[in-house]
Amino acid sequence: MPAMPDILKLHADGSPDRLAVIVDASGGANFSTTTYAELNRIVNRLAHGLLALGAVAGDRIVWCGPNSLETIAVVHAARKVGLVAVPLSYRFTADEMAYVIDNSDATLVVADADYAPLIASIRDQIPKVKALVGYCATVEPKPLPDGFVSWAECTNGQSENEPVAVQASVAGAQMLYTSGTTGKPKGALRTSTNAPVVLALLGELGFQMGNEVHITTGPMYHSGPLAFVSLNHSAGSPIVVLRRFDPEAWIDAVKLHKVTNTFSAPTQLKRIVSLPDDVLARADCSSMRCLIANAAPVPYALKQEVIAKLGDGFLFEVYGSTEMGIITVLRPEDQLRKPGSCGKAYGGIEFRIVREDGTAAEIGEQGELFMSTGLAMDGYHRTDEKLAEHDNGKWASVGDIAYADDDGYLHICDRKKDMIISGGVNIYPAEIEAVLHGHPAILDVAVFGVPDDEWGESVYCIAQAKPDVALDLDDLKAFALANMAKYKVPRGWETRDELPRTDAGKLLKRVLRDEYWRDRAL
């Protein structure tokens, strides 16, 4: 297949002065801008610099750091020279970083100066890496460890012309590692994008091509935030870059830059709507047309709060995964009409609910969710492990339990691995968590099964209160008894200052559950 014109070059040639990146550290007037023409020159210099360091089309390049102009440039440069871009969570420990870098077979690593020392400390564990490149994305200069090539050394003197075009089969390939909520992360390799399905998704979301402004609410190393940065740049829209999420900076940046769309985990939304009333009073989301919630179940109570405090008509929820892409979309008009649903399939995507015996479930009947989509990954890297399949591989599952209603809307019950079986009864923690999120003192909550000699498992809850709010567990239990069946009400309760979540917003129940199951076989 012949090489296609690079999308960044098309925008740089067609609209050279249009803003491509707005780096705003505080949500205030102190921000920097980069046009499409300037970004293309930065990217081309980097692309030629990476080639000079020995990069070859098809190689893996790991990038690590908070959101920045540089992280965006690395993704573009990798596409232009046919490298497989591999985002690495900067929240990982040194050993976790070593695992991903080595497992991905990366030959190049590009890292923010804040995290370069951590990567330097594992240099002997990543022998396949040919070169380490470091950059400083903050105002204050920071030194790089020995063994790192600086961004300036990599790019200075390099050509601003387009690098040699690569075949479309390798341009834009990415490998994103799963969050590892149930074990070691796995590299989900995707070498192509199904354009008709993507266009159908943009239509569902109401994107106005060339008339959007995106803000990075979450970290770009996660599949959702990265995908929507890429989609907005493909459409020629500017990206407002927040290095790290801060709810006050977010509301100020949305107002200042007239942001029209974003992608957010429920965790960030909860922090926004939990801001003091006097802070929320200065929020202005009138420009927002598409606030996409995903990465974890979105409690109905949170949706009500977002609509009440930020505005109605722009909240979308999507369901998907790193492996399968976005499967369903719940539109703004359905948020309160379809409580508990994550929407309907679109663009030729289909789903099927399957019983344990392999037969199709009835409407309203719970079963394992299997999907058929053109957005599915190629497969996992360096492992024979595959997703569960149905009907000779026509359908694949990431392990979610769900049901469909009479109108074809999907309702996710929980992860199959998170389901509690107590006295032979199936209990879904996500359902209980959704109810508890309706308590006015709750910021975060985790429900999971703990050992019980009589019942096998019993329901346990760990709750986190909102800042400066007292949480009475007896009151929370009474709230649960009033709002759910008695068998679902947790038997054990405790509070903690913080619950473990990935930066993408996924609750690390494994970390909590292991405290109680460590000495017993699951």
N, C-alpha and C positions, 0 to 999 in steps of 0.2 A: 504493500500500500504506500503510495507516495506521501511525502511529508506535507502537512498542511501549514498554511501561514500561521506563525505564532500569534496567539491572541493578544499578548501584551504589545507586540510590535504593531498590530493593527490599530490598537487604541492610541499608541504613541504617535503613529503616523497620522491618524485621522483626527485626533483631539489632543495634540501635544500639551496644551496648557490646562487641560482638565485635571483636577486634583485626583490623585491616586491614593495617597496615604496622608492621614492627619494624625500625628503622634501627639497625644494629649495626656500628660501624666497626671493632671489634677482636675480635669473637667473645667478648667478656667481659661483665661486668655493667654496663658503661656503654653502655646503649642507650636509645632513645626509642621510644615506641609511639603509634600513632594508631588510633582506633576507626573503624568504618565510618561512624558518624554524623559524627564529626569530619572524616573524609576527604571525605565528601559535601559538607559545608559548604565546605571548602577548594576543592574542585573547582568548586562552583557559583559561588563568588566569582571564581575564575579565569575560568570560562566567560563570565560577565557582563563581566569586565574585557577579555577578548579581543574580545567584540562591541563594546565601547566604543572599542576601537582600530581598528575598521573591518572586523573579520572578518565574512565572509559565508559561509553554508553552501556547501560545495563548494570553498572556498579551501584551498590547501596551507599547513600550518604545520610548519615544521622545528623539531625540538628536538634539542639537543646537550648532552651532559654525562654523567658517570659515573652509575651507578645511584643514585637518591635518591628521597625522597618526592615531590620536585617533578617528576621525570621521569614518575612514575606518575600524578601529578595532571594533567599536560599531556595524557597519552593519554586519560584519562577525560574531561577537559574538551573535547577535540577531538571525541570521540564525541558528547557531549551537544549540541553546536551544529553538528554536521555538517561539521566540518573534516576534511580528509584529512591524517592525521598522517604525517610523514616523518622517521624517525630519521636522524641524521647522526653518523657516527663522529667522536669527539673525537680520534682518532688521526690524522685526515687533516691534510695540510698546508693552508695558507691557500688555495692554488690549487685543491686538491681540494674543499675546502669551498665555494668560490665556484662550482665547476662544478655540484655537487649542488644547491645552493640555487637557482641560476639555472635549471638544467635542469628542476627540479621545478616551476617557476613559483610558488614560495612567495611569499606576501604577508606572512607573519609568521615571525619566528625567536625561539625561546625558548632561552636558553643559560645554562649554568653560569658563574659568575663567573670560574672558572679559564680558560675558553675564550672568554669575551666579547672580550678584546683581539684575539684572532686574527680573530674575525668582524668586529670594528670596522675592522680593517686592510683588509678587502675590501669595505667599504661601497659604494664606487663601482662594484664589479663585480656588485652585486645590486640593480639599480634597481627591480625589481618589488616589493621588500620595503617594506611600509608602516611597519612598526614592529619594533623590536628590544626584547625583554624579557629582563632578566637577573635571576638569583637567586644566592644564596650558600647552598650546601648543607652547608658545613662550619662548625665551631664558631667559627673565627676569621673575623671579617667581612673582606670584600674589596671594594674599590671597583669600580664599574662604569665603563667608558669613556664618554666623551661620546656622546650619541646613543642610549643605552640607557634604557628605562623600567625602573625597579626592580619586582620582584615586589610589593613593598608598594604602590607607586604604582598598579600594575595592579589589585590586589585590594582595597585598603582602601576601605571604604564601599560596596562592591558587594553586591548582594543575595545572601542565602544560599538563596533560593528556586530551584526548578528553572527553568532557562532554557526558552524556548519549544521544545517538542519538534520534532524534524526528521523527515523521512520516513525510513523504515527503509532506503531505497535508498542513502542517503548516511551514515547513522549507523554509525560504526565503521570507515569506509574508511581504508585505510593504503596507503602506497607505500614499499616497502623497496628500497633500492638494493643490487644484487648486489655481491659482494665485490670485483669487479674483478681477479680472479686472472689473467685472460687479456686484460685491456684496461680501457677506461673503464667504470665502473659504470653499470648501467642501472636505471631505476626500474620495479620490478614493481608494478603497480597492482592492488589487490584491493579491491573495493567490497562484497563480501558473503562470508558464511561459510556453508558447507553444514552445517547443524546435525546432520542424521543421521550424517554421516561423523565429525564431531567427537565426538558421543556414542559412536560405535563405537570411536573412538580411546581415549577415556577408559575405556571398558570393557576394551579390550585391556591398558591400563596399570594396571588395577585401582584406579582412583581411587575413594576413598570420599568422596562429595560432602558437604561440610560438616565433614569430619574430616581435613583435610589441612593441612600447614604447608610452604610452599615457600621455598627459599632461592635467591637469584640468584647462581649460580656464574659465569655469563658476563655480558657487557655487554648491556644491554637493547636497544641499537641493532641487534643481530643478531636475525634472524627467530625463531630457536628460543627463546632466553631471553625475548624479548618475548611470544611466543605463550603460553608456559607461565605467565608472570606474569598475562597476561590470562585464561587458562583458570582459574587458581586463584582469581582475584578473581571471575570469573563464578560459581564454585562457593562463594563466601563464605569462602574460606580466607585466613589471614594470609600476608603475604609478608615474609620476613626479607631485608632489603636490605643487601648488602655493597657499599660504594661501588666498590671494586675488589677483584678476587680476590686473596686471600692464603691459601695452603694451611693455615697454622696457625690463622688466624682462622676459616677454613671448618670445620675439625674441631671447634673450640671452640663455634662457633655451632650446628652440627648437634646437638651434645650438649646445649647449654644450652636451646635452643628446641624440642628434640624434633622436628626436621625430618623430614618424611615423603617429600618428593619434590623433585627438582631436575632441571635440564637442563644438561649439561656437554659441552664439547669434550674430546677425548682429551688435549689439552695440559694442561688443569687437572687431570685425573685423574692424569696422569703426575707432576705436581708434588706431588700429595697423597701418592701411594704412595711417592714418593722422599724423603719426610721422614725424618729420623733415627728410629731405632727408639724412642728414649726419648720423642720427640714423638708418634709414632703410638700409643704405649702409652696415651695419654690419650684417644684417639679412641673414640667410642661411637656406632655407627651402628645401634643396635638399633631405633630409631624409624623408620628409613628403609625405605620400601616400594617406592620407584620412583626409581632413579637412571638417568636417560635419557642415553645417550651418543650424540652425533651431531656434525655440522658438519665432520667429516673421518673417514676410515677409522679404525676402532678396532682396533689390532693385537691379535691373539690373545694374545700374551705379556702385553699390558697388561691384558686381561680376566682372565687367570689371576692377575696380581698384585693387581688390585682385589678379586677374590673372596677371595684368601688373606689380604689385609691389612685389608680393611674389612668383609668378611662376604659371605655367599652369600644368594641368594634375592631380591635387589632390583635387580640390574643388567639394564637393558634397553638394546638398541640400536635406533635407528630410522634409516631411510634416507629422505631427502627433499631438498628444495631450496627456495629462496626463491620460485621460480616455481611449483612444483607442490605444495608442502606435504609432509606426511609420507605416504610411500607404503607402507612396510613396517615391521613391528615384530618384533624378535627377543626372545623372552621369556627370563626368567632361567634356566629349565630347559633352554634350548637354547644357552646361551652357549658351553659347552664341548662340547656334543654336535654342534654345527654350526659348526666352525671356518671362518672366512672368510665366513660368511653374515651378511646384515643383516636376515633375517627374511622373513615372509610378508605378502602384501597383506591388507587388512581392509576391512570396511565397504563392499563393492561396488567398491573400487578394483581395477584390473587392470593388469598389465604384459605386455609382449610383447618377446621378443628377436628382432631382425631382422638378417638377413645384409645384406651390401653390395648384393646384387642385389634387395633388397626382400622376399625370401621369409622365412618364419618359420624360426628356427633350431630345431634339435633339442634335446632335453633334454641339458644338459651342454655344448652348443656355444656359443661366445662370439659376441656380436653387439652391435649398438647397442640400448640399452634405451629402449623407448617405453612411455608410461604413459597411462592413461585414469582421470581422477579428478575428483571434484566439488570438490576443493580448489585447482584450478589458478587462476592469476592471470587477470585480465581481459586483460592484455597489457602490453607495455612502453610507457612514456610517451615521447612526442615522438620516436618512431623507427618506421620501417616494419619494423624487424627483428623476426622472429618465431622461436620455437623450431622446430626441425626437426619436420616432421609426417609421418605415415604413414597410408595408407588414407583419403585425402581429409579429413585433419584429425581423424580419430577418435582418433589417438594422437599424443602429443608427446614430444620428447626434449630433455634438457639436455646431451646429449653424453657419456653414460657408456657404457662397455663392460661387459657383464655376461653371466651365464648363470644358468639355473635348474636346480636339481637334481631328482631323481626325486620329492621330496616337495613341490615347489613353492616351495622356499626360494630367495631371490634372493642371488646372489653378485656383488658389484661388482668388476670387474677393475681399472679405472682410468678416468680421464678420456680421452676419445678424443684430445684435443689433447696429452695427456701421454704417449701411447704412443710407444715407441721402436721404430724399424724399423732393425735392424742386420743387414746382409747378407741382407735380404729377410725376416727373422724378426721377428714382432711380440713385443715385450717390454713388460711392464706394470710400471712403477716401483713402484706401490703394493704389488704382490706381494712385491717385493724388500725394500721398506721394512718390511713386516710381519714378515719373517724377521729382519731386522737389529735390530728393536726387541726381539728376544728375547735379545740380547747384554746381559750384566749391567751394562756400563759406558755403555750408550747412553741418553741423554735424548731426543734428537731426531735425525732423519735425513732427508735429501732425496736422491732418486735421479732422475736425468734424463739425457737424451741430449745428447752434445756432438759437434761435427764430427769425422768420421773419414774421411780420404781413401780408405781401402781399403773400409770397411764402410758408409760413409754416415753412420752414427751409431755411437757406442759408449757403453756404460753408465758413468756417472760418479756417485760418491757423496760427499756432504759430510755429516760426522757431528758431532754435538755430544755431549760427554760429560756425565754427571751431575756435579753440583757436587762438587768435591774428589775426583774419581775420575780416575785416569790411564787414557787410552785408547790402546792400542797398535794402530796400523792393520794391522800384520802379523797380529796376533791376530784382528782383526775380519775380515780377508780370509780367514783360515783358517776362521773361523766360517761365513762365507758359503759357502766351498767345501764345507764339510761338510753344509750344510743346503739347498742349491739346485743346480739344474742349472748346469753350468759356463758355458753361454752367457749365463746371467743374472747371473753374478758381475761386479760393476763392474770395469772395467779401470783406472779412475783413482779415487784416494781422497784426501781431505783432511779436516782437522778445522777447525771454527770455534767461536768462543765462543758464537755464537747464530745461529739460523736465522730468516729473516724469515717471520713468520706474522701474519695479521690477528688482532685481538682475539677474533674468533669461532673461531680455531683453524685456519683454512685456511692451508696452506703456500703461500707466494708463490713458486712455482717459476719463474714468469716472471722475477722479479728475478734469480734465480741463473742461469737459462738464458741470459738476455740478455748476461751477462758473456762467454759463450763463443761466442754466435751473432751478436754485434753487427755484425761485419763480413762476415757470410755470410747468404745468403737461406735461410730455413727451407724 
